[in-house]
Amino acid sequence: MPAKKVTSYVCELTAGQVREFKQALALVSWEFDELQHARWRARKGKTTIVAYESGKLVVQGRGTVEVVEFILEPQILGEARMGNEVLYAQQEKPDMFQAHAGIDESGKGDYFGPLVVSAVYVTEESAAKLFAAGVQDSKAIKSDRKIRELSATIREVVGRDFTVVTLGPCAYNKAYDKIGNLNRLLAWGHARTLENLLERQPACRRVLADKFADERVMRGALMERGRAIAFEARTKAEDDIAVAAASILAREGFIRRLAELEDQAGLRLPRGASAVIRPAAAVIGKVGLEGLAEFAKLHFKTTDRAIAMAKSNATE
């Protein structure tokens, strides 16, 4: 299968590099105009370059490879960053660049905050753009700012072809009490998110998910539309571009909702599950055990220790 031509490239430039790049483009007759939140926009033929105020540079259009390999890399960056990475990936992992959906979640291992599940549908073109933009497994991205930036890029590239389902702590606790099993709850969340995506994008015929349980559990939770398409679950599925994009959108949703809960609680609510006993006890002290259900996933064993600490604090 021949690789599809790369039509998008994203990188970060310093202010000096942005000036040098503009000068280099002017020498070969690129036309410039203004764009909101950008230092400048350049056009030539069917290729567009935008230098954003943040330092992000986006090259899009048929001439992307030529611009990057013959002007940007040798004259400005001084190194072959792009090389043929996208083309190589398209040849090595052709399935990743065929139309399909990916699903992933965020928050299942965090005591505080919601469970967020996202699904993203990609085409050959959008998959190449996301790969060129640096989309990868959210667990490999340590910066919240980068998560937000990539989330914006994903939404811009895929348009309406994504869905996000958020179970806040209250809804999560009620669902867990009803279902009684984390893997079955996760399977329901994946199935609901996929069903929402398929309502938006009925052309989707294949979906890939990260394997978190026996595949029979995951398949058993699928709803009407989900049962009609090819479903695959495997470990380390986040190396797929659609799953990676879903993981970033889910993480962005988790980060945003956790920040809202922190404002509501008036306390810092740590991520993960290892340093949460003291803040959980503080929440109980302010709003009681029932109130804790608005901020935390109560089935974690941590809850019993937090209750004990809260009682101890109350008697002191």
C-alpha positions, 0 to 999 in steps of 0.5 A, a space after each residue: 500500500 503506497 504511503 499517503 503524501 504528508 500534508 501537515 507539519 508542526 514544530 516549535 520555533 524561537 522568535 529569532 527562528 520565526 524571523 529567519 524563516 519569514 525572510 527565507 520564505 520572502 526570498 522565494 516569493 511567499 505572500 504574507 498576511 495577518 491572522 488572529 493569534 499569529 505573528 504572520 501567515 504565509 501562502 504559496 499555491 495550495 500550501 499555508 504556513 502559520 507562525 503563532 505567537 506561542 512559537 508553534 509553527 504549522 505547515 499545511 498543504 501539498 507542499 508541506 514536505 518540500 517546505 520542511 525538507 528544503 527550507 525549514 530544516 536545512 536553513 532554520 532548524 539545522 537538522 532533519 527532524 521530520 525526515 521521513 518519519 511520517 512516511 516511514 510510519 505509514 509504510 510500517 504501520 499501514 493499519 494506523 493510517 486507515 480509517 478507524 476509531 480509537 478509545 481510551 480513558 483517564 482517571 481510573 487510577 486517580 482517587 480524586 476526580 472523574 473517569 473520562 473516556 474518549 473516542 476519536 475517529 481518524 482517516 488517512 489524512 487526519 491520522 497523518 496530521 496528528 502524527 506529524 503534530 506529535 500526538 502520542 500516548 498521554 502518559 508520555 506527556 508530562 506537561 498539562 499545557 502540552 496536553 491542552 495544546 494537543 487537545 486543541 490540535 486534535 479537535 481542529 484536525 478531526 472536527 466533529 469526529 470525537 466524543 468524550 464521556 465524563 463520569 464525575 465522582 458522584 455519577 461514578 460512585 453510583 455506577 460502581 455501586 450498581 455494577 460492582 466491578 471496575 472492569 465492567 464499569 470501564 467496559 460500559 464507559 467505553 461502549 457508551 463513548 463508542 456508541 456516541 461516536 458512531 452516531 456522529 460518524 456512521 462510516 466508522 467500521 473498525 475500532 481499537 481499544 487498550 485492553 484492560 480486561 478480558 475481551 469478552 467483558 469489553 465485547 459484552 458491553 458493546 451496544 447496538 452500533 458497536 456490535 456491528 463493527 470490527 472491535 479489537 482490544 490489545 495491550 499498549 494500544 496507545 501506540 496507535 494514533 487514534 487511541 493516542 488522540 483519545 487518551 489525550 482528550 480524555 486526560 485533558 477532560 480529567 485535568 479540567 474537571 479536577 481543577 473545577 473540583 479543587 476550586 469547589 473543595 477549596 483544597 488541592 486534590 492530588 492526582 493518583 492514589 498514593 498521597 490522598 489520605 490527608 486531603 481526603 480526611 480534610 474533605 470529610 472534615 469540611 463536608 462529611 463522608 457523603 460530601 466526599 462522594 462529590 470529589 473521590 472514588 469511594 471504592 478505593 481502599 484509601 477511603 477507610 483510612 481517610 475516614 479513620 484520620 478524619 475521626 482522629 482529627 475530630 477528637 483532637 
